[in-house]
Amino acid sequence: MQPYEERLTAPRSWWFIAFLVGVATALILLPFGTLPMLGGLIGGAAAAAVVVSAYGSVRVRVVAGSLVAGDAKIPVSALGTAHVLDRDEAAAWRTYKADPRAFMLLRSYIPTALRVEVTDPEDPTPYVYLSTRDPEALAAALGAVRAQ
């Protein structure tokens, strides 16, 4: 069985925006002199980069018989059918079709997703929605673990 691991990294344009936050901070501090301006450029860009990096560091993995998505760890035995969602279906399931009880690890900049039913009768969560760039591979990894 091939394990599955994916990091939902932020798009490159977000890193450019982090740099622009640094430039904006530098412009705000420009009246106070050159040194505060440079500090604002470096500090503002660094702070924005930390935020972008933290948001884009979430991982989706299938390891040791469990689906690990962000902070959630769900045994594959508690999961049912996996549904691969294309761009349109993923948008529908994260908006008007969404159930507020569902566990959703979504990143709007990733157009595709996987929806996996939760079959554990003790768990009120109806399904797990996971943004992923390769929903077919994630579904295959879950199926391979379930088959073992």
C-alpha positions in Angstrom: 0.0 0.0 0.0 1.3 3.4 -0.9 0.7 6.0 1.9 -0.8 9.3 1.0 0.5 12.7 2.1 -0.2 16.2 0.8 0.5 19.6 2.1 -2.1 22.2 1.2 0.4 25.0 0.5 -0.7 28.5 -0.2 -0.5 29.8 -3.8 2.6 31.8 -4.9 0.5 35.0 -5.3 0.0 35.0 -1.5 3.7 35.2 -1.0 3.8 38.3 -3.2 1.0 39.8 -1.1 3.0 39.1 2.0 5.8 41.2 0.4 3.4 43.9 -0.4 2.3 44.0 3.3 5.9 44.7 4.1 6.0 47.5 1.5 2.9 49.0 3.0 4.3 48.8 6.5 7.5 50.5 5.3 5.5 53.3 3.6 3.5 53.8 6.9 6.8 54.2 8.8 8.6 56.3 6.2 7.9 59.6 8.0 9.8 58.3 11.0 13.0 57.8 9.1 15.0 55.2 7.1 15.7 52.8 9.9 12.0 52.5 10.9 11.1 52.2 7.3 13.5 49.2 6.8 12.3 47.7 10.0 8.7 48.0 8.8 9.6 46.4 5.4 11.3 43.4 7.0 9.0 43.1 10.0 5.8 43.5 8.0 6.8 41.1 5.3 8.0 38.6 7.9 4.8 38.8 9.9 2.7 38.3 6.8 4.9 35.4 5.6 4.4 33.7 8.9 0.6 34.0 8.5 0.8 32.6 4.9 3.1 29.8 5.9 0.9 28.8 8.9 -2.2 28.7 6.8 -0.5 26.7 4.1 1.1 24.2 6.4 -1.9 22.0 6.9 -1.4 18.4 5.8 -3.7 15.6 4.7 -2.3 12.1 5.2 -3.4 8.5 5.3 -1.1 6.7 7.8 -1.4 3.8 10.3 -5.0 3.1 9.4 -6.1 6.6 10.0 -7.0 9.7 7.9 -5.1 12.6 9.4 -6.4 16.0 8.2 -5.0 19.0 10.0 -5.6 18.4 13.7 -8.2 15.7 13.1 -7.3 12.0 13.2 -10.1 9.6 12.0 -9.7 5.8 11.9 -10.5 4.6 8.3 -12.8 2.0 9.9 -15.1 4.9 10.9 -15.3 6.1 7.3 -17.6 5.1 4.5 -17.8 5.8 0.8 -15.4 8.4 -0.6 -16.8 10.8 -3.3 -14.4 12.6 -5.6 -15.6 16.1 -6.2 -14.7 18.1 -9.3 -14.5 21.9 -9.3 -18.3 22.5 -9.5 -19.3 19.8 -7.0 -16.6 20.9 -4.5 -17.9 24.5 -4.7 -21.5 23.2 -4.1 -20.5 21.0 -1.1 -18.6 23.9 0.6 -21.6 26.3 0.1 -25.2 25.5 -0.3 -25.0 21.7 0.1 -22.8 21.9 3.2 -23.9 20.4 6.5 -22.9 22.5 9.5 -22.1 19.3 11.4 -19.5 18.2 8.8 -15.7 18.4 9.4 -14.4 20.6 6.7 -10.7 21.2 5.9 -11.1 23.5 3.0 -8.8 25.8 1.1 -10.7 27.9 -1.4 -7.6 28.1 -3.7 -7.7 24.3 -4.2 -10.6 23.6 -6.7 -11.1 19.9 -6.1 -12.0 17.9 -3.0 -12.9 14.6 -1.5 -16.1 14.0 0.6 -16.0 10.9 2.8 -19.0 9.7 4.7 -18.6 9.0 8.4 -20.2 5.7 9.3 -19.5 5.7 13.1 -22.9 5.7 14.8 -21.4 7.5 17.9 -20.1 10.4 15.7 -22.7 13.1 14.8 -20.4 14.2 11.9 -22.1 13.2 8.6 -19.1 13.5 6.4 -15.5 14.8 6.1 -14.8 17.4 3.3 -11.2 17.7 2.4 -9.7 20.1 -0.1 -7.1 18.1 -2.1 -5.3 18.6 -5.4 -5.5 14.8 -6.1 -8.8 13.5 -4.8 -8.5 10.2 -6.8 -5.2 9.3 -5.1 -6.6 10.1 -1.6 -9.7 8.0 -2.3 -7.5 5.2 -3.5 -5.3 5.4 -0.4 -8.4 5.2 1.8 -9.7 2.3 -0.2 -6.4 0.4 0.1 -6.3 0.9 3.9 -9.9 -0.3 4.1 -9.1 -3.4 2.0 -6.4 -4.5 4.4 
